[in-house]
């Protein structure tokens, strides 16, 4: 009736130009680069830095060890340790009292200690007695969450990585929703069932599904 239909000889969409791999077994293997979700590398889960594990004793003050990441700050001597500087400088900036329990500190203090100060620059200086001169810093605070995330990505030491993973929780990958596979594999359908749905079925359910295919 004069209507035009377009067909493509290749695994590609002629409209949006998306290209798809050939449907080989490797496409459905989450351990293979062709089939794995690129975001979680086929694991299905990701380690997310968890603020509740950074501030693991919020009923205490930061000085007395509210955070296993920051440690006990009460007896720490002034130094160039930026992890320590963040809290001292934020205390001065917002006129807070670090003697207070973490739970009682203002939300803006807690947010910036965990997620950084953005463009706001913190200034810090201290006297290095061994050399008799003052040392200073001027830079935004990255925040504990962002710092831990960066260190996990950069470290090549299994021991350091395991130590940092103490501050994370495991969650389903948001890209593949825990299904481990690339979009090309996850949305292949057979008889109205996606491939990941089939892999989650019990043997009895698969048998029932196969019996329906025969019809």
N, C-alpha and C positions, 0 to 999 in steps of 0.2 A: 504493500500500500504506500510505497514511496518513503517509508521510514528507513533511516540508515542505522545500521549496527556496526560498531567497531570491535574488532577482535585483534588480539595480540599474540604473536607466535612465541614470545618470550615471557618469562615470569616478571612482568612489569606492568604497571598501570599506565595506559596511554594518556590518562587525564592528569594525574598528580605526579607522574614520572617516578614513583617508587619502584625500586628493583628488589626482587626476592630471590633468595638462593634456590637452587634445585632442591626438591624434597628428597634428600638422601637421609640415611639414618643419622648422620652427623648433625643434621638440623634439629633433631629431637633429642640430642644429647647435651645435657647441661654442663658436661665437662669439656665439651668441644667448643672452640672459639666461634664456630659457625652457629651454634645453637644456644650458647649461654647468654643470660642477661648480662649486658656489658656493665651495668651499674653495680651489681653485687657479685659479678664474676661467677654466676651459676650457683651461688650458695643459697640464695633465697632469703637470706637474712643479712642485716647490717648491724654493726656495733654503733649505737648512738650514745654520745656523751650525755650522761644522766646527772642533772644538778643535784638530785637527792643523794647521789653517791659521792659528790664533791663535798656537800654540806651534810655530812652523815649524822651529826649531833647538833641539830639546830637549837636545842635548848641551852647550849653553852655559848659563850662569847667566842669570837675569833681568837682572842688572846689566850683562851683556855682550851683551844682545840676543837672548835665546832666543825672544822673541816680537816679531813685527812689529807687533802691536797695542800692546803696552806700550812697545815701543822700548827703547833702551839707558837703563837707570836709573842707571848709575854716576855720571854727571855732572849729573843733574837736580837743580836746587836745590829745597828745600822750598817748596811752594806749595799752593794750593787745588785743584790738579789731582787729582781723585778717582781717576782711572785710576792714577796713581802712588801715591797714598795707600794703596790696597787692599793692595799688596804689602808696603809698609813696615810697616803696622799688623799684617798677618797674620804677618810675621816676628817682631815683638815678642810677639804673642799666643801663638805656638807655639814661641818660642825657637829659631827656625830661622836658618840662615845663608844669605843670598841669594847668597853667593859660590859655593855649590854649584850644579852643573848642575841644570836643571829635572828631569831624570830621577831625581835622587837626593833630591829634596824629598819630604816625607811626603805620602801620598795626600790627607789632610784639607786640607793647605795648597793642593794643586793643585785639589781639588774646589771649595774656597771661592773661590779666585782666578778660576776659570772660571764657576762657577754661583752664587756669592753665599754670604752668611753666614746667610741665613734671617732669624731674629729676633735674631741676635747683633749687637749694636751695636758698631761700631768708633768709637774716639775719636781725634781728631787735632787738633793745634794747631800753629801756626807763627807766628813773628814777621814781620809785614809792615813791613820796615825803612823803607819810604818814608813810612809814617804813624806809625811808632813804637808800634804796638799789636799784640797777639796776636789771631789769628783761629782759631776752633775749629769743629770739625764733630763731630756725633754722629749716626750713622745706620748701618743695615745696609749691607753692600756688595752691590750688585746682581750683580756677577760679569760677566766679559767677554762670555760667551755671551749672557746676558740683555740686557746693555746694547747689544750690536751688533744683536740681534733687534729691540729697541725702536727704535733709531735708523733701521733699515731701514724699519720701518713708518711712522715719523713724517716722514722726510725728504721734501721736495718737490723737491729738487735732483737732477737726473739725474747730475751729477758726483759728488755726495756718495753717492748710491745705488750707483753703479758702484764707488766706492772701498770701500764697505762690503761689496759682494758678493765682494770678494777673499777674505773670510773665510768664505765659504759653499761648499757643494757642492750640486749639483743632484741631487735624488732624485725618484722617482715620488711623486706625491701619494698619501698614505695613504688618503684618502677615496674616490677613484675608481680607485686603483691604476693611474694613468697613462692611463686611458681617456677622460678629458677631459669626460665627459658626466654629467648628473644621474642619480640612481638610476632615475628614471622612464624615461629613454631607454636606459640601459645594460641594463636587464632586460627590454626588449621582445624577444620571441622570435619568430622565423619558422622553422618547420620545425626546431625544436630547436636553433637557432643564435641567440645573442644578437647584437644589432646591432653592437657593437664587434668581435665575432669575425668577422663578415662583412667589416668594413672592413679587417681585417688579412689577408684572403685574397688570393692572387694572382689574376690574371685567369683562369688555367687552373683554379684551385680553384673560383672563382665559377661558371665555365662548367659544371663537373662538378656543383656543387650545384644549379644551375638545371635541369640535365637530369634530376636526380632528382626535382625538384618536379613535373615534367610527368607523372610516373608516378602 
